[in-house]
């Protein structure tokens, strides 16, 4: 069996580079060698060409348990609109620094998929509907308002990371328009990103929940770890084994993309903990309290796992689209833009198993004339994009299976299933 078989890939995703080289001679940055995405439960299918989520297991014996017609974004459209207004107010500088204010707002005027706030809002409503019958109680209102703040915080952190990434990657387009660094310069782009992180931190502190603060603060650390790991991976480790390269890629993907989705979903579940407290009242008992704790713990862990797996799938699809989509469809450079930046993502790493000579191109970061074209040709011959999509499908299927074991049927749970399908089917 090839060490690059899909079953082995699942095992390696769990092992995640126990033998990975250190970032530098002084040791691993923030113990990166011990960080990794969790194991795949659903084995990738190497024969799959249809990347839709199989929802047959969702309904089981109840055909009404899942509604595939529910749009995840339409279901929370009103809340997403209100979120945009709230974020705009939160980052407003009231004319004190007009240029910085314009740079910080620039990205929000070009609304993208808003995946992260939509995910948080859908998880929020799915949990609330599972935990309580009286959705109009003051406690539910308080919980929902705090969870909406998590959605805002997640979007601010995401946009800040994009502003910083575009500076590091020297990107001049984003969402079909000039990037912030192209429009305002690198210094203002970095400062605008820092400003958004500061405003996100203030909003986070106002939640008055230490566990949630710690959970979402971890994301900022992970974003830095992921960027450093990506730089190290591209610049120094191209001579490492294919296994180590894929392990490093998966860890980088977790840090840069999946961690924010995972921890935002977990924070949303944490804020719902009071709804699972059935111990109040004269009829309470120790067994009821223990049962509520088990139920809440299951929901919290499943929420994290859903966000993590969906985030891994999202980035894998993004890397596949970088190779296969057009710049017009993607809204940013494509046609191997990652390769042109010297990055080896999943499609080329899958191709590497059949074409070891690609390592020579990776060593020089695809910097010679014709390197990118040769790599793209080999990716097509080796079905690197298809294999990347098969792995993305496995992660998305894991996400759906996990959340459906923890939460009962509801329109918002159906939307979470459909959100995973959207991630796999998107063209930009």
C-alpha positions as CSV (number, residue, x, y, z in Angstrom):
1,X,0.0,0.0,0.0
2,X,1.3,3.4,-0.9
3,X,2.2,5.6,2.0
4,X,0.1,8.2,0.3
5,X,-3.1,6.1,0.2
6,X,-6.1,7.9,1.5
7,X,-6.4,5.6,4.5
8,X,-2.8,6.5,5.3
9,X,-3.6,10.2,4.8
10,X,-6.2,10.0,7.4
11,X,-3.8,8.4,9.9
12,X,-1.1,11.0,9.1
13,X,-3.6,13.8,9.6
14,X,-4.1,12.5,13.1
15,X,-0.4,11.9,13.8
16,X,0.4,15.3,12.4
17,X,4.2,15.4,12.1
18,X,5.5,14.0,15.4
19,X,8.8,14.0,13.6
20,X,8.5,17.3,11.9
21,X,11.6,19.4,11.8
22,X,11.8,22.4,14.2
23,X,11.2,25.9,13.0
24,X,14.8,26.8,13.7
25,X,17.8,25.6,15.6
26,X,16.5,27.0,18.9
27,X,13.4,24.8,18.8
28,X,9.8,24.7,17.6
29,X,7.9,28.0,17.6
30,X,5.2,27.7,20.3
31,X,5.5,23.9,20.2
32,X,4.3,23.7,16.7
33,X,5.4,20.1,16.4
34,X,2.7,19.0,18.8
35,X,-0.1,20.9,17.0
36,X,-2.3,19.3,14.4
37,X,-5.8,19.0,13.1
38,X,-7.8,16.1,14.6
39,X,-8.1,12.7,13.0
40,X,-10.5,12.1,10.1
41,X,-13.3,9.7,11.0
42,X,-14.6,9.4,7.5
43,X,-12.1,7.8,5.1
44,X,-11.6,9.7,1.8
45,X,-12.9,7.8,-1.2
46,X,-10.3,7.7,-3.9
47,X,-12.9,6.9,-6.6
48,X,-15.3,9.8,-5.8
49,X,-16.0,12.3,-8.5
50,X,-19.2,13.7,-7.0
51,X,-18.4,16.0,-4.1
52,X,-21.9,16.5,-2.7
53,X,-22.6,15.6,0.9
54,X,-24.4,12.3,1.3
55,X,-27.3,13.2,3.6
56,X,-28.9,9.8,3.7
57,X,-27.6,9.1,7.2
58,X,-29.0,12.4,8.5
59,X,-32.6,11.6,8.4
60,X,-32.3,7.9,9.4
61,X,-35.9,6.9,9.9
62,X,-37.3,10.4,9.8
63,X,-37.5,11.8,6.3
64,X,-38.3,15.3,7.7
65,X,-35.0,15.4,9.7
66,X,-33.2,17.2,6.9
67,X,-34.3,19.8,4.4
68,X,-31.7,20.2,1.6
69,X,-33.6,23.3,0.2
70,X,-32.7,25.6,3.1
71,X,-30.1,28.2,2.2
72,X,-27.7,28.6,5.1
73,X,-27.1,32.3,4.2
74,X,-30.8,33.2,3.5
75,X,-31.8,31.6,6.8
76,X,-29.7,34.1,8.8
77,X,-29.7,36.9,6.2
78,X,-31.4,39.5,8.6
79,X,-28.9,38.8,11.3
80,X,-26.0,39.0,8.9
81,X,-27.3,42.4,7.7
82,X,-27.6,43.6,11.3
83,X,-24.1,42.2,12.0
84,X,-22.6,44.3,9.2
85,X,-24.2,47.5,10.6
86,X,-23.0,46.6,14.1
87,X,-19.4,45.9,12.9
88,X,-19.4,49.2,11.0
89,X,-20.3,51.0,14.2
90,X,-17.7,49.1,16.2
91,X,-14.8,50.0,13.9
92,X,-15.9,53.6,13.4
93,X,-13.3,56.2,14.3
94,X,-15.8,59.1,14.2
95,X,-13.6,61.2,12.0
96,X,-10.6,61.1,14.3
97,X,-8.4,59.2,11.8
98,X,-10.2,59.4,8.4
99,X,-7.5,57.5,6.4
100,X,-7.2,54.7,8.9
101,X,-11.0,54.6,9.2
102,X,-11.4,54.3,5.4
103,X,-8.8,51.5,5.3
104,X,-10.5,49.5,8.1
105,X,-13.9,49.9,6.5
106,X,-12.7,49.2,2.9
107,X,-12.9,45.5,3.1
108,X,-16.3,45.4,4.8
109,X,-17.9,47.3,1.9
110,X,-17.1,44.4,-0.4
111,X,-19.1,41.7,1.3
112,X,-17.9,38.2,0.6
113,X,-19.4,34.9,1.6
114,X,-19.4,35.8,5.3
115,X,-18.8,32.1,6.1
116,X,-17.6,32.6,9.6
117,X,-20.5,34.7,11.0
118,X,-23.0,32.6,9.2
119,X,-21.5,29.5,10.8
120,X,-21.6,31.0,14.2
121,X,-25.2,32.1,13.8
122,X,-26.4,28.7,12.5
123,X,-24.6,26.9,15.4
124,X,-26.1,29.4,17.8
125,X,-29.7,28.7,16.7
126,X,-29.2,25.0,16.4
127,X,-28.0,24.8,20.0
128,X,-30.7,27.1,21.4
129,X,-33.4,25.1,19.7
130,X,-31.9,21.9,21.2
131,X,-31.6,23.3,24.7
132,X,-34.8,25.1,25.4
133,X,-38.5,25.1,24.4
134,X,-39.2,28.7,25.3
135,X,-37.2,30.7,22.7
136,X,-38.6,34.0,24.0
137,X,-37.3,33.8,27.5
138,X,-35.0,36.6,28.8
139,X,-32.2,34.1,29.2
140,X,-32.4,32.9,25.6
141,X,-32.4,36.5,24.4
142,X,-29.2,37.3,26.5
143,X,-27.5,34.2,25.2
144,X,-28.4,34.9,21.5
145,X,-27.2,38.5,21.8
146,X,-23.8,37.3,23.2
147,X,-23.5,34.7,20.4
148,X,-24.1,37.4,17.8
149,X,-21.2,39.3,19.2
150,X,-19.1,36.2,18.7
151,X,-20.1,36.3,15.0
152,X,-19.0,39.9,14.8
153,X,-15.7,39.1,16.5
154,X,-15.0,36.2,14.2
155,X,-15.5,38.4,11.2
156,X,-13.3,41.1,12.5
157,X,-10.5,38.7,13.3
158,X,-10.9,37.1,9.8
159,X,-10.7,40.5,8.0
160,X,-7.7,41.5,10.1
161,X,-5.9,38.3,9.1
162,X,-6.7,38.9,5.4
163,X,-5.3,42.4,5.6
164,X,-2.1,41.1,7.1
165,X,-1.9,38.2,4.7
166,X,-2.2,40.4,1.6
167,X,0.7,42.5,2.8
168,X,2.9,39.4,3.4
169,X,1.8,37.8,0.1
170,X,2.1,41.0,-1.8
171,X,-1.4,40.5,-3.2
172,X,-2.9,43.4,-5.1
173,X,-6.5,42.1,-5.5
174,X,-9.1,40.8,-3.2
175,X,-12.8,40.0,-3.9
176,X,-12.4,41.4,-7.4
177,X,-11.1,44.8,-6.3
178,X,-7.8,46.3,-5.1
179,X,-6.6,44.9,-1.9
180,X,-6.2,47.3,1.1
181,X,-2.5,47.3,0.8
182,X,-2.8,48.1,-2.9
183,X,-5.3,50.9,-2.2
184,X,-3.7,52.4,0.9
185,X,-0.2,51.0,1.1
186,X,1.4,48.4,3.3
187,X,1.7,50.5,6.4
188,X,-1.9,51.4,6.6
189,X,-3.0,47.9,5.7
190,X,-1.0,46.5,8.7
191,X,-2.3,49.2,11.0
192,X,-5.9,48.6,9.8
193,X,-5.5,44.9,10.6
194,X,-4.1,45.7,14.0
195,X,-6.9,48.2,14.7
196,X,-9.5,45.5,13.8
197,X,-7.9,43.0,16.2
198,X,-7.9,45.7,18.9
199,X,-11.6,46.3,18.4
200,X,-12.3,42.6,18.3
201,X,-10.4,42.3,21.7
202,X,-12.6,45.0,23.2
203,X,-15.8,43.3,22.0
204,X,-14.5,40.0,23.4
205,X,-13.7,41.5,26.8
206,X,-17.2,42.9,27.0
207,X,-18.7,39.4,26.9
208,X,-17.4,39.0,30.5
209,X,-16.7,35.3,30.0
210,X,-13.1,34.2,30.7
211,X,-13.4,30.9,29.0
212,X,-14.7,32.5,25.8
213,X,-11.9,35.1,26.0
214,X,-9.3,32.4,26.3
215,X,-10.8,30.4,23.5
216,X,-11.0,33.2,20.9
217,X,-7.6,34.7,22.0
218,X,-6.1,31.3,21.0
219,X,-7.1,32.0,17.4
220,X,-4.9,35.1,17.2
221,X,-1.9,33.0,18.4
222,X,-2.8,30.3,15.8
223,X,-3.0,32.8,13.0
224,X,0.6,33.9,13.7
225,X,1.8,30.3,14.1
226,X,0.2,29.4,10.8
227,X,1.8,32.3,8.9
228,X,5.2,31.4,10.3
229,X,4.7,27.8,9.5
230,X,3.7,28.6,5.9
231,X,6.8,30.8,5.5
232,X,9.0,28.2,7.0
233,X,7.4,25.4,4.9
234,X,7.8,27.3,1.7
235,X,11.3,28.7,2.3
236,X,13.2,25.9,4.1
237,X,11.4,22.6,4.2
238,X,11.0,21.9,0.5
239,X,13.7,19.2,0.8
240,X,11.8,17.4,3.5
241,X,9.9,14.1,2.9
242,X,6.5,14.2,1.2
243,X,4.9,13.0,4.4
244,X,6.4,15.9,6.4
245,X,5.4,18.4,3.8
246,X,1.8,17.2,3.9
247,X,1.8,17.2,7.7
248,X,3.1,20.7,7.8
249,X,0.5,21.8,5.2
250,X,-2.4,20.3,7.2
251,X,-1.1,21.9,10.4
252,X,-0.7,25.3,8.6
253,X,-4.3,24.9,7.3
254,X,-5.6,24.3,10.8
255,X,-3.8,27.3,12.2
256,X,-4.7,29.8,9.4
257,X,-8.2,28.8,8.6
258,X,-9.8,26.0,10.6
259,X,-8.9,27.3,14.1
260,X,-11.0,30.5,13.8
261,X,-14.0,28.5,12.7
262,X,-13.5,25.8,15.3
263,X,-13.0,28.2,18.3
264,X,-15.7,30.5,17.2
265,X,-18.2,27.6,17.1
266,X,-16.9,26.4,20.4
267,X,-17.2,29.8,22.0
268,X,-20.8,30.0,20.7
269,X,-21.6,26.7,22.5
270,X,-19.8,27.9,25.7
271,X,-22.1,30.9,25.8
272,X,-25.1,28.6,25.6
273,X,-24.0,26.6,28.7
274,X,-26.7,28.3,31.0
275,X,-29.4,26.9,28.8
276,X,-28.4,23.4,29.6
277,X,-28.5,24.0,33.4
278,X,-31.6,22.0,34.4
279,X,-30.5,22.0,38.1
280,X,-32.7,25.0,39.1
281,X,-36.1,24.3,40.6
282,X,-37.4,21.9,43.2
283,X,-37.5,18.9,40.9
284,X,-33.8,19.0,40.2
285,X,-31.6,16.0,41.0
286,X,-28.0,15.1,40.7
287,X,-28.8,12.7,37.9
288,X,-30.5,15.5,35.9
289,X,-27.6,17.8,36.5
290,X,-25.1,15.2,35.4
291,X,-27.2,14.5,32.3
292,X,-27.3,18.1,31.4
293,X,-23.5,18.4,31.8
294,X,-23.0,15.4,29.5
295,X,-25.3,16.9,26.9
296,X,-23.7,20.3,27.0
297,X,-20.2,18.8,26.8
298,X,-21.2,16.8,23.8
299,X,-22.6,19.8,22.1
300,X,-19.5,21.9,22.8
301,X,-17.1,19.3,21.5
302,X,-19.3,18.7,18.4
303,X,-19.5,22.4,17.7
304,X,-15.7,22.7,17.8
305,X,-15.3,19.6,15.6
306,X,-17.8,20.9,13.1
307,X,-16.0,24.2,12.8
308,X,-12.6,22.6,12.5
309,X,-13.5,20.0,9.9
310,X,-15.5,22.6,7.8
311,X,-12.5,25.0,8.0
312,X,-10.1,22.3,6.8
313,X,-12.5,21.5,3.9
314,X,-12.9,25.2,3.1
315,X,-9.2,25.7,2.7
316,X,-8.7,22.5,0.7
317,X,-11.3,23.7,-1.7
318,X,-9.7,27.1,-1.8
319,X,-6.4,25.6,-2.7
320,X,-8.1,23.4,-5.4
321,X,-9.8,26.5,-6.9
322,X,-6.5,28.4,-6.9
323,X,-5.3,25.8,-9.5
324,X,-8.6,25.3,-11.4
325,X,-10.6,28.5,-11.2
326,X,-10.3,31.7,-13.2
327,X,-9.3,35.0,-11.5
328,X,-12.6,36.5,-12.5
329,X,-14.6,33.7,-10.8
330,X,-12.3,33.6,-7.7
331,X,-12.1,37.4,-7.2
332,X,-8.4,37.2,-6.7
333,X,-5.4,35.9,-8.6
334,X,-5.7,32.3,-9.6
335,X,-4.2,30.0,-12.2
336,X,-1.6,28.8,-9.7
337,X,-1.2,32.0,-7.8
338,X,0.0,30.1,-4.7
339,X,2.7,28.4,-6.8
340,X,3.8,31.7,-8.2
341,X,4.2,32.9,-4.6
342,X,6.4,29.8,-3.9
343,X,3.7,27.9,-1.9
344,X,3.2,24.2,-2.3
345,X,-0.5,23.4,-1.4
346,X,-2.4,20.2,-1.4
347,X,-2.8,19.8,-5.2
348,X,1.0,19.9,-5.8
349,X,1.7,17.8,-2.7
350,X,-0.6,15.1,-4.1
351,X,1.1,15.3,-7.4
352,X,4.5,15.0,-5.7
353,X,3.9,11.3,-4.8
354,X,3.8,10.5,-8.6
355,X,6.4,13.1,-9.6
356,X,9.3,13.3,-7.2
357,X,11.0,15.8,-9.6
358,X,8.5,18.4,-8.4
359,X,10.7,18.7,-5.3
360,X,13.3,20.4,-7.4
361,X,10.8,23.1,-8.4
362,X,9.7,23.4,-4.8
363,X,13.3,23.9,-3.6
364,X,13.5,27.0,-5.8
365,X,9.9,28.0,-5.0
366,X,8.8,27.6,-8.6
367,X,11.0,30.6,-9.4
368,X,12.4,29.6,-12.8
369,X,10.8,30.3,-16.1
370,X,8.2,27.5,-16.9
371,X,8.2,26.1,-13.3
372,X,4.6,27.0,-12.6
373,X,3.4,25.7,-15.9
374,X,5.2,22.4,-15.5
375,X,3.7,22.0,-12.0
376,X,0.2,22.8,-13.2
377,X,0.6,20.3,-16.0
378,X,1.7,17.6,-13.5
379,X,-1.1,18.4,-11.1
380,X,-3.6,17.9,-14.0
381,X,-1.9,14.6,-15.0
382,X,-1.8,13.3,-11.4
383,X,-5.4,14.4,-10.6
384,X,-4.0,16.6,-7.8
385,X,-7.2,18.8,-7.8
386,X,-9.5,15.7,-7.6
387,X,-7.5,14.2,-4.8
388,X,-7.6,17.5,-2.9
389,X,-11.4,17.6,-3.4
390,X,-11.7,14.0,-2.1
391,X,-9.9,15.0,1.0
392,X,-12.1,18.1,1.4
393,X,-15.2,15.9,1.0
394,X,-13.9,13.7,3.8
395,X,-13.5,16.6,6.1
396,X,-16.9,18.1,5.3
397,X,-18.5,14.7,5.8
398,X,-16.9,14.5,9.2
399,X,-18.2,17.9,10.1
400,X,-21.8,16.9,9.1
401,X,-21.7,13.6,10.9
402,X,-20.3,15.1,14.0
403,X,-22.9,17.9,14.4
404,X,-25.8,15.6,13.5
405,X,-24.9,13.3,16.4
406,X,-25.0,16.1,18.9
407,X,-28.0,18.2,17.8
408,X,-31.5,17.2,17.0
409,X,-33.2,18.0,13.6
410,X,-34.1,21.7,13.1
411,X,-34.0,24.1,10.2
412,X,-30.7,25.6,11.4
413,X,-29.1,22.1,11.7
414,X,-30.2,21.4,8.1
415,X,-28.6,24.7,7.2
416,X,-25.3,23.5,8.8
417,X,-25.4,20.4,6.6
418,X,-26.1,22.5,3.6
419,X,-23.3,24.9,4.5
420,X,-20.9,22.0,4.2
421,X,-22.3,21.2,0.8
422,X,-21.9,24.8,-0.2
423,X,-18.2,24.7,0.8
424,X,-17.7,21.7,-1.5
425,X,-19.7,23.1,-4.4
426,X,-18.6,26.7,-4.4
427,X,-16.7,28.1,-7.5
428,X,-15.2,31.1,-5.7
